[in-house]
Amino acid sequence: MAKKKIVARNPLSPRETIAPEHLRPQPQADVVSKETKKQATNITNQQIPTSQNTKPVLKRYATYLQPESIKQIKHYSIDKGMTDYEVVQAAVDDYFKSQSH
């Protein structure tokens, strides 16, 4: 049986360069002129509401309620076309108004 000659590998030898393939397609960059950007900025600035039309700032607050109360809040909010936090806010506001008198 003849021995095959093993070719010595050199890890420092030059290798073929391979270009990476993107797994997800990259979005095409939109080419927008400076004039178009300026027009978009002007439109955006015109649509900013004034201080009279802004909604009050809301901050997240969590608490524990009985399951039946949560269910009633959800049903009431759906019936009245409100969000659940608007229902709770109205209830809290009414409570504090009644306590101040």
N, CA, C and O of each residue as an XYZ file, in Angstrom:
404
protein
N       0.828     -1.156      0.000
C       0.000      0.000      0.000
C       0.886      1.238      0.000
O       1.760      1.398      0.852
N       0.649      2.082     -0.946
C       1.478      3.275     -1.101
C       0.950      4.396     -0.222
O      -0.256      4.625     -0.134
N       1.869      5.081      0.420
C       1.480      6.202      1.258
C       1.268      7.426      0.386
O       2.054      7.724     -0.514
N       0.169      8.134      0.687
C      -0.083      9.380     -0.032
C       0.684     10.486      0.657
O       0.782     10.548      1.882
N       1.202     11.323     -0.145
C       1.948     12.442      0.399
C       0.969     13.503      0.906
O       0.099     13.960      0.164
N       1.116     13.880      2.150
C       0.249     14.900      2.735
C       0.828     16.269      2.412
O       2.002     16.548      2.659
N      -0.026     17.105      1.856
C       0.398     18.450      1.499
C       0.355     19.305      2.764
O      -0.663     19.365      3.455
N       1.438     19.943      3.044
C       1.517     20.802      4.220
C       0.678     22.049      3.984
O       0.791     22.707      2.950
N      -0.163     22.359      4.961
C      -1.002     23.548      4.836
C      -0.339     24.706      5.559
O       0.236     24.541      6.635
N      -0.426     25.840      4.970
C       0.135     27.032      5.562
C      -1.031     27.976      5.909
O      -1.662     28.522      5.004
N      -1.320     28.173      7.184
C      -2.442     29.031      7.552
C      -2.222     30.503      7.209
O      -3.174     31.284      7.223
N      -1.034     30.878      6.915
C      -0.750     32.272      6.590
C      -0.780     32.552      5.096
O      -0.555     33.684      4.670
N      -1.052     31.548      4.314
C      -1.086     31.759      2.867
C      -2.299     32.607      2.501
O      -3.309     32.580      3.204
N      -2.210     33.347      1.424
C      -3.325     34.215      1.028
C      -4.577     33.383      0.721
O      -4.505     32.304      0.131
N      -5.709     33.920      1.138
C      -6.972     33.235      0.917
C      -7.840     34.032     -0.036
O      -7.658     35.232     -0.242
N      -8.785     33.317     -0.605
C      -9.729     33.959     -1.521
C     -10.711     34.796     -0.699
O     -11.250     34.325      0.303
N     -10.937     36.031     -1.126
C     -11.855     36.920     -0.422
C     -13.280     36.602     -0.845
O     -13.587     36.486     -2.032
N     -14.133     36.467      0.145
C     -15.531     36.166     -0.128
C     -16.376     37.333      0.383
O     -16.204     37.790      1.513
N     -17.289     37.804     -0.462
C     -18.179     38.896     -0.070
C     -19.321     38.320      0.768
O     -19.905     37.304      0.392
N     -19.649     38.954      1.897
C     -20.735     38.441      2.737
C     -22.092     38.625      2.055
O     -22.304     39.584      1.313
N     -22.987     37.703      2.316
C     -24.339     37.803      1.788
C     -25.255     38.289      2.899
O     -25.157     37.831      4.038
N     -26.139     39.211      2.569
C     -27.088     39.717      3.553
C     -28.228     38.730      3.693
O     -28.816     38.299      2.701
N     -28.538     38.373      4.936
C     -29.621     37.438      5.172
C     -30.979     38.105      4.984
O     -31.939     37.471      4.545
N     -31.048     39.368      5.316
C     -32.279     40.141      5.116
C     -31.997     41.214      4.089
O     -30.914     41.798      4.080
N     -32.960     41.483      3.221
C     -32.725     42.539      2.238
C     -32.603     43.894      2.924
O     -33.385     44.219      3.818
N     -31.637     44.667      2.508
C     -31.422     45.984      3.076
C     -32.352     46.980      2.392
O     -32.489     46.946      1.169
N     -33.003     47.881      3.163
C     -33.888     48.862      2.539
C     -33.082     49.834      1.696
O     -31.961     50.214      2.036
N     -33.680     50.215      0.609
C     -33.027     51.164     -0.287
C     -33.091     52.553      0.344
O     -34.142     52.978      0.823
N     -31.986     53.237      0.340
C     -31.944     54.594      0.884
C     -32.642     55.526     -0.085
O     -32.321     55.563     -1.273
N     -33.601     56.279      0.434
C     -34.315     57.225     -0.406
C     -33.436     58.442     -0.645
O     -32.832     58.982      0.281
N     -33.378     58.851     -1.865
C     -32.625     60.042     -2.212
C     -33.615     61.199     -2.212
O     -34.510     61.274     -3.055
N     -33.437     62.099     -1.248
C     -34.348     63.212     -1.086
C     -33.537     64.494     -1.206
O     -32.478     64.645     -0.597
N     -34.055     65.396     -1.995
C     -33.341     66.656     -2.171
C     -33.515     67.527     -0.932
O     -34.408     67.303     -0.116
N     -32.642     68.524     -0.811
C     -32.718     69.436      0.329
C     -34.036     70.212      0.301
O     -34.606     70.501      1.353
N     -34.516     70.543     -0.873
C     -35.770     71.292     -1.005
C     -36.950     70.457     -0.505
O     -37.843     70.977      0.163
N     -36.950     69.179     -0.824
C     -38.030     68.297     -0.367
C     -38.003     68.179      1.145
O     -39.055     68.210      1.784
N     -36.804     68.041      1.739
C     -36.693     67.966      3.193
C     -37.197     69.255      3.834
O     -37.869     69.219      4.865
N     -36.870     70.395      3.224
C     -37.289     71.680      3.761
C     -38.809     71.805      3.720
O     -39.415     72.307      4.667
N     -39.430     71.352      2.630
C     -40.887     71.398      2.517
C     -41.534     70.489      3.555
O     -42.538     70.859      4.164
N     -40.972     69.313      3.760
C     -41.520     68.378      4.753
C     -41.413     68.957      6.153
O     -42.317     68.783      6.970
N     -40.320     69.640      6.433
C     -40.141     70.263      7.742
C     -41.168     71.365      7.941
O     -41.731     71.493      9.028
N     -41.423     72.163      6.909
C     -42.406     73.238      7.021
C     -43.799     72.678      7.269
O     -44.546     73.227      8.079
N     -44.160     71.595      6.587
C     -45.469     70.980      6.780
C     -45.576     70.426      8.191
O     -46.593     70.606      8.860
N     -44.527     69.752      8.640
C     -44.526     69.175      9.980
C     -44.656     70.266     11.034
O     -45.408     70.112     11.997
N     -43.930     71.363     10.860
C     -43.986     72.450     11.827
C     -45.370     73.083     11.878
O     -45.787     73.559     12.934
N     -46.091     73.099     10.756
C     -47.427     73.674     10.725
C     -48.426     72.766     11.440
O     -49.436     73.248     11.952
N     -48.160     71.459     11.481
C     -49.088     70.514     12.071
C     -48.891     70.336     13.575
O     -49.668     69.630     14.218
N     -47.880     70.958     14.134
C     -47.644     70.842     15.574
C     -48.756     71.583     16.299
O     -48.986     72.763     16.032
N     -49.454     70.904     17.219
C     -50.572     71.551     17.901
C     -50.098     72.662     18.824
O     -48.987     72.631     19.355
N     -50.965     73.631     18.996
C     -50.639     74.717     19.912
C     -50.842     74.226     21.330
O     -51.366     73.133     21.548
N     -50.433     75.024     22.286
C     -50.539     74.616     23.683
C     -51.996     74.462     24.115
O     -52.279     73.769     25.092
N     -52.925     75.102     23.398
C     -54.342     75.001     23.733
C     -54.901     73.639     23.349
O     -55.836     73.159     23.989
N     -54.350     73.006     22.319
C     -54.881     71.749     21.807
C     -54.159     70.517     22.327
O     -54.539     69.398     21.980
N     -53.146     70.685     23.134
C     -52.379     69.531     23.583
C     -53.095     68.795     24.694
O     -53.823     69.390     25.488
N     -52.878     67.492     24.737
C     -53.460     66.661     25.792
C     -52.568     66.758     27.019
O     -51.377     67.048     26.904
N     -53.141     66.516     28.195
C     -52.302     66.551     29.397
C     -51.283     65.421     29.376
O     -51.522     64.363     28.794
N     -50.171     65.653     30.002
C     -49.115     64.653     30.055
C     -49.564     63.517     30.966
O     -50.029     63.748     32.082
N     -49.421     62.295     30.482
C     -49.801     61.126     31.267
C     -48.558     60.394     31.713
O     -47.572     60.317     30.980
N     -48.606     59.859     32.911
C     -47.494     59.089     33.444
C     -48.030     57.742     33.891
O     -49.084     57.666     34.522
N     -47.317     56.692     33.570
C     -47.764     55.340     33.903
C     -47.768     55.150     35.412
O     -46.830     55.532     36.112
N     -48.863     54.540     35.897
C     -49.017     54.248     37.316
C     -49.759     52.921     37.416
O     -50.816     52.758     36.806
N     -49.236     51.995     38.157
C     -49.854     50.674     38.285
C     -50.262     50.440     39.728
O     -49.592     50.886     40.659
N     -51.369     49.735     39.901
C     -51.846     49.398     41.239
C     -52.610     48.081     41.164
O     -52.871     47.561     40.080
N     -52.956     47.561     42.310
C     -53.708     46.311     42.378
C     -55.194     46.604     42.544
O     -55.584     47.455     43.343
N     -56.021     45.890     41.778
C     -57.470     45.997     41.888
C     -58.060     44.599     41.937
O     -57.438     43.624     41.515
N     -59.264     44.526     42.459
C     -59.956     43.245     42.459
C     -60.346     42.888     41.024
O     -60.680     43.772     40.235
N     -60.307     41.600     40.683
C     -60.631     41.183     39.306
C     -61.995     41.685     38.828
O     -62.148     42.040     37.659
N     -62.980     41.717     39.719
C     -64.313     42.195     39.326
C     -64.283     43.679     38.962
O     -64.989     44.103     38.047
N     -63.469     44.475     39.671
C     -63.341     45.905     39.357
C     -62.704     46.094     37.992
O     -63.136     46.942     37.211
N     -61.687     45.314     37.706
C     -61.013     45.408     36.408
C     -61.987     45.064     35.289
O     -62.012     45.724     34.250
N     -62.783     44.031     35.508
C     -63.769     43.609     34.514
C     -64.788     44.718     34.272
O     -65.139     44.993     33.125
N     -65.268     45.360     35.342
C     -66.237     46.442     35.205
C     -65.630     47.645     34.490
O     -66.299     48.283     33.677
N     -64.369     47.959     34.785
C     -63.693     49.067     34.104
C     -63.611     48.792     32.613
O     -63.877     49.679     31.802
N     -63.246     47.581     32.248
C     -63.133     47.221     30.826
C     -64.482     47.297     30.124
O     -64.577     47.834     29.021
N     -65.522     46.767     30.751
C     -66.859     46.803     30.146
C     -67.354     48.244     30.001
O     -67.894     48.615     28.959
N     -67.171     49.045     31.037
C     -67.602     50.435     30.990
C     -66.868     51.197     29.884
O     -67.472     51.974     29.144
N     -65.558     50.963     29.782
C     -64.776     51.680     28.771
C     -65.223     51.308     27.363
O     -65.267     52.166     26.482
N     -65.554     50.047     27.142
C     -66.031     49.628     25.817
C     -67.398     50.236     25.529
O     -67.641     50.730     24.428
N     -68.299     50.200     26.526
C     -69.646     50.748     26.337
C     -69.618     52.240     26.026
O     -70.405     52.719     25.211
N     -68.722     52.970     26.667
C     -68.661     54.434     26.512
C     -67.670     54.888     25.435
O     -67.562     56.082     25.156
N     -66.951     53.942     24.831
C     -65.981     54.308     23.792
C     -64.767     55.027     24.354
O     -64.202     55.908     23.705
N     -64.372     54.654     25.549
C     -63.223     55.268     26.209
C     -62.136     54.217     26.385
O     -62.362     53.027     26.164
N     -60.970     54.668     26.781
C     -59.920     53.722     27.154
C     -60.056     53.432     28.640
O     -60.666     54.207     29.378
N     -59.496     52.332     29.069
C     -59.604     51.968     30.483
C     -58.937     52.999     31.385
O     -59.422     53.264     32.486
N     -57.831     53.581     30.930
C     -57.167     54.564     31.785
C     -57.953     55.864     31.872
O     -57.843     56.582     32.866
N     -58.747     56.181     30.845
C     -59.607     57.361     30.930
C     -60.714     57.148     31.960
O     -61.077     58.076     32.683
N     -61.249     55.934     32.031
C     -62.279     55.610     33.019
C     -61.707     55.736     34.426
O     -62.319     56.359     35.294
N     -60.547     55.153     34.650
C     -59.927     55.201     35.973
C     -59.575     56.642     36.340
O     -59.769     57.053     37.484
N     -59.058     57.416     35.374
C     -58.709     58.814     35.647
C     -59.943     59.617     36.036
O     -59.888     60.425     36.963
N     -61.059     59.403     35.335
C     -62.297     60.115     35.661
C     -62.780     59.735     37.061
O     -63.242     60.595     37.811
N     -62.676     58.464     37.414
C     -63.100     58.021     38.740
C     -62.225     58.638     39.829
O     -62.731     59.065     40.866
N     -60.932     58.686     39.597
C     -60.012     59.277     40.582
C     -60.269     60.773     40.704
O     -60.280     61.312     41.811
N     -60.475     61.450     39.570
C     -60.773     62.888     39.607
C     -62.053     63.159     40.392
O     -62.094     64.068     41.222
N     -63.110     62.364     40.129
C     -64.387     62.548     40.847
C     -64.195     62.304     42.343
O     -64.754     63.022     43.172
N     -63.419     61.309     42.674
C     -63.175     60.995     44.095
C     -62.527     62.189     44.801
O     -62.975     62.603     45.870
N     -61.475     62.736     44.198
C     -60.777     63.839     44.854
C     -61.625     65.119     44.883
O     -61.512     65.908     45.821
N     -62.467     65.331     43.875
C     -63.377     66.477     43.908
C     -64.366     66.348     45.053
O     -64.659     67.324     45.744
N     -64.879     65.141     45.252
C     -65.847     64.933     46.331
C     -65.182     65.049     47.708
O     -65.842     65.431     48.675
N     -63.912     64.732     47.810
C     -63.204     64.798     49.095
C     -62.805     66.227     49.461
O     -62.619     66.532     50.639
N     -62.674     67.089     48.482
C     -62.230     68.456     48.765
C     -63.330     69.335     49.291
O     -63.035     70.403     49.829
N     -64.592     68.949     49.168
C     -65.713     69.775     49.652
C     -66.119     69.422     51.008
O     -67.044     70.025     51.552
